[in-house]
Structures are given as structure tokens and as C-alpha cells.
Amino acid sequence: MSIDYIILIPIIPFLVFLLLGIFHKRIKPAVSGYVGVFGLLASAMLSFYAAYQYFFVSGKVYGVYQTFTEKSVWMNFTDTLHIDMGILIDPISVMMLVVVSVVSLMVHIYSRGYMKGDEGYTKFFAFLGLFTFSMYGLVLATNLFQIYIFWELVGVSSYLLIGYYYTKTSAIAAAKKAFIVTRFADFGFLIGIMIIGYYTGTFDFETLNNPEGSAIMNWAATSFMGLSVITWALIFIFIGGAGKSAMFPLHIWLPDAMEGPTPVSALIHAATMVVAGVFLVARLFPMFYFVEDGFALNIVAYVGAFSALFAAIIAITQTDIKRVLAFSTMSQLGYMMLALGVSGYEGHDGVGYMASMFHLFTHAMFKALLFLGAGSVIHAVHSNYLKDMGGLRKYMPITNITFLIAALAIAGVPPLAGFWSKDEILVAAFEHNKLIYYVGVFVAGLTAFYMFRLYFGIFWGKDTAYEHKPKESPLSMTFPLLVLAVLSIVGGLIPFSEFVTADKAGFEAHLNYPLAAIATGVGIIGIVLAWVFYKKENSLSDKYANAFGPLYKWACDKFYFDEIYMFVTKKIIFKRVSAPIAKFDKQIVDGTMEGIGNKTVVISKKIKGIQSGKVQDYAFAFVAGVVVVALVFIYLWTN
Amino acid sequence: MIEGITIYEILTVTTIIFFIGVYGFLTRKNLISILISVELILNASVVNFVVINKYLYPDMLQGVFFSIFIIAVAAAETALAISIIINLYRQISSVEVEDTEMMKH
């Protein structure tokens, strides 16, 4: 299979970025929208073609999907340790290409309507191009260092897009928060990369992931504090992944990131960038699984499960619709992580891995749809808050239907997309870890509940009297909604387990009827509860909120994690650690250097008088000096 | 080798010329005079080169070569100095060394 043309997939958005970025003052908004959309369309077509080629034309060799790479050495350290630049094609990267293409294309189309009339319209498309390029680069990376480069690029474009409304203080603060928190996590990732580079002598994914390779076979060679160093490296790498995927306790940036324009939230903070962490763990899955019997993988599982539960509880109480969706994203990412965490490697054992990727795929579709639907609502109502909404089904029929489909999909109602992937995740959890399974089922119920609280709150509930009658969004915005709605319905019917599995061989997945029934039942209970509470305006929800008392308040304030972070950073790190160090630096280190400088100035001022500017004075000094030296020599010679 | 004249006598003459040059360099106020004093210093050393070559190493020629070399360099240097002085005169209408203090800034 020729993979040369795949390099074009990231290159095209990059060219779009350069074109729009350099000439953003001279290009008319109408043109730049088309440039962005058609550039992305070309990339998307190539991605679909690549997927078709990979899965159906090239297909399996000896029952296993082949891995194709093309790379050139970029920096050479030793014979084995070098940083390459290239592309790697295997089932998950092909799948990610498709996901990124679909969501990004839809968001581009949607943005043409949503951002209409915005001052930085062209700039916005330039940033979207940069982001898409980085994301493609990330999924195609052949080695740890290349993925790290694109990882940071993705972070930068996320920063740029969150802070897109740069005149808003909260947007600037959110952008900085997102960047700093993820950057802090990436520091862990970097440490992990270095440990891997030092102990295994390679960054290359293929070499690292080979189950019979030296990296995996020799994991026990060196240990540190009771764990293999490779396990430590994987834990550090997971910290990086947890930062990007907003896992507890590095989740605090994601809700604030909703300050960005809604299409950005849909693209970056729901469907693509935030799954980079999941993708990273999946990319290194053989290492996570084989090294030290999956010790690091267990951490992934528990962090994922806890994040899923934690975020779902907070999501119930939030009143900003985008924040509800943000916490829902975090919760679903937790699902993907826990599925990876409970996965095995071969055949049907690897159902967790497959389910995680499957959920990533379906989640991208319905979560992008939810965000774009929320954007459509915000566009019509000009508010993010539930209290300003209600009864919108009469005004916005398409948004209503598509949002309902997405909500049903995420709640896991058959036969929509979310049902299939969530069911596989629960099967995997049930087979490997009962505790995580119960958490998963509970979260499934919570998910259905908060999602329908949102749905009923926006489209049913009280009949709000609107100042301006909200109207349905233009076609450029409803078209992506419809496409994604269709994908959310049929996405789950793809026989995913035949394509994307840990051992790349594929297996036949069967629906586990009892488990599916339980999950669906819990989901439906959640929906019914939401129906009772929020379908008509009533005081029932307030009554129950009061019944939970402090717990409700805590969840509403996100369990005070922002405050804890503020306390730790401001009161402890800044005040107790940074301030004294800064003082030391200013007064002692800088003081010494400045003292030397000041003394030099003082002395030179004093001796400046000697420099009279009269040539003959200098000549006299010179002659006198020669005479003195001559006398000294004569004196020394004669003795 | 000049009959009846020893090396000491010639060296005494060159030394006197040298110090006359130094004295003139330190005391004259006119840049042209200072330049002439510098020429005196140089010429004293040129004579020294020739004399020492002739009296001490009569079968060698380095001293003579050096003297020719110094004469050539001195000519170039004089041309340069004169051009600088002329330029200076155009700027400040003076060739007095005390009027050239602005160089210290």
C-alpha cells in the first residue's frame, strides 16, 4: 500500500493556515471561509480514501492489519536513539484520521455561519487550520518525540482558540489556565519520554510496542522505588495524557476552556484534542499492558473510573450549558480511559481497547453534535445559562431533533451510536474488574440524567418570554448538525471490533444481552427521572437539591477544586516557595552582579579625569612609562 | 664602516636626535611640528638599524632592509597623518593640538 499521499492530509490544513494567517488582513471573510472548508474537504477525502485503502484494499496479511511507516531521521543521537519525522499508519491512526476529518470538516462548515460578521473571521479559520494540522500530525506520529512536538502544537492552538475573544478577561484567564495546566502535565510526559529514551534507547513506537521487543521484555532490568523504571516512565506519560484528556485531578482547565467560541469547544474540547490522552495510552498500549503486568494500566483504569464518576456528579448541578457538556466530556473520557485500563491484549480479551476506541469514535460524533447544537441555541438566545432558556423546541425544530438524537446517543439508548460503544466498555469492565463495572453503570445512569436535564431545560420546561424571538440557525449551521445526527445514529453499527483492536487482528464482538439490558435500563431510569424533574417547570428539582444539602453545594462549586488549586499555588507555592526564592534572586544573586556593575561605574567616574583628550598628555604618560620600565630593567640587569 | 668614527659616536648622535624628537613631540602645539618630531624619532631608529648592521654584522643585510622598510612605512604614515590634519583643519580651522579635545568623548 502506498502511503505517500497521506502526508498531504496534514500538509493541506497547514497551507490553509499559512495562507489565511499571513494574508488575514487582505483576504475577504467570504473567501477565507471557503478556503478553510475546501482545504479541509480535500484532507477529509484523502483520509476517507486512506481508510478505505487501509481496511479494504490492503486489508489483513496473515490475519493481522499491517503497520506502514515512512520516516526520515531528523536528529541523530546514537545508532538506535534518533528522532524521526514521518507518518505511521495503523488501525488507530487511520480511525483517528477519519474522526478528526469528519468533526473538523463539520466544524469548519458550522463556523461559517456561527462566526459570521466576527472581526477575526479569517484569523479564526487560520487557527482552525493550525489545530487540524497539529492533530493530524499527532495521530500520524511515528515516535514519542514527534507526538510530543505535535502535542504541544495542539496545546498552542487550543490556547489561541480559547483566548480567541481576547478582549474578554475571562477568556484570557481561561486560555492561560488551559495552557499552564496542560503544560504542567506535559512536563510529566517529557520526563516519561526521557526515561524511555534513556532506558530503552529508542523513541520509535514500533520498536517500543513490539511485545517480543527488548523494551517490553527487559522491563524488569532496572527498578526504582519498587517499580520498574519503565513503569515510572509510563506513569509520567500518563500524567501528560491525563492533562490533555482532563482526567482528575488535572481536569480544572476544561470547564474554563468553554470561554472559547462554541465551534472550538466542539472541535477541540469535545471531539479531538481531549482524546489525545486516550490516544496516547492506546498508542503505547502494548507497553502499558505488558510492562510489570499492567501496573500503570491499572492506574489508568482507576483514574478513568474516578474521573467519570466525579465529572458526572458535577455535571448534574451546573447551569451553564457548555459547562455541563464540558463535564460530560470529561466523564466520557474517563469511560475511555477505564476501558483501556481494563483491557487485555489478544483476541476477545482486548475488548476494552476496542471499546475505548469505539467510544472515542462515537463520542466524537455525538459530542460534537451536542456542542454544535448548544452553539446553535446560544446563537439564538445569546446566553449560556439554562435559566434564560426553555420551550425552544417550538422555535428551533432542527436543533431540537438533532440535540435529542445526540442526547439519546450519549445516554446509551439502542440502537444509537453510544449504546454500542458503551455496552462494549461495560462488558470489558464486567469481565475484568467488578468495582469499575459498577461505577460505569452508575455513571451511565447519571449521564442519561444530566443530559436529559439539559435537553428538557433547553427545549421544554418553562416558556421563557424572549425579547427577540429565537429563530432556527442558518443552513450552514444546521447542515453539520444533520450530518452528525446521521452519524450518531448509524455510527454504532460499524463492526468496529473487526477493524481496531489491540493485536490488530480483529475479532467478532457479540452483544452481551443481560449487560446491555442493565445499562440501557439504568439509562432509561435516568431519562425518566429527568423527565419527571424538568419536563414541566416545577419545584421538584429544587426540593431534591435541598435534600442533598451540602453535597449539592459542593458539586455545584465543582468540589472546590479551583479553590484548592488556588490555595496550593498562591498561598503555598507562590508565597512560601517562590517568593523567598525570588527574594534571594533579586537581592543576593542580582544584588552581587549589580553591586559589581555599580562599583565599576563609580570607579570609572573617578579615573575618567585622567582622560583629558590632549594627545600630548597621553604621549607624556607613555614616555614616562617607558622610562620607568627602562629604569627597572637597568636596575634588574645591573644586580 | 667609516674610518675614524666609532659606533659609539654615531649612536650618541642618533640618541640625541631621538630625544629631540621625543621632546618636540611632547612640547610642540602644532600638529605639523609634532609630525616632524615623529619623523625625527623614526629616522633616529633607521640610522640605528643601519649602523648596527654595518658595525656589528657587516656581512648581513637585514638592518638595511628594515631601514628601507621603515622609510616606506613612514612615508605612508606621513601621508595619512597629513590627510588627517587637513581634514581636521577643514573641520575646526585649526591645526593646534589643544583644539582636538573632542576626540575623548
Interface residues (C-beta under 8 A of the other chain):
Chain A: Q611 S612 G613 K614 V615 Q616 A619 F620 V623
Chain B: V22 F25 L26 T27 I34 V97 E98 T100 E101 M102 M103 K104 H105
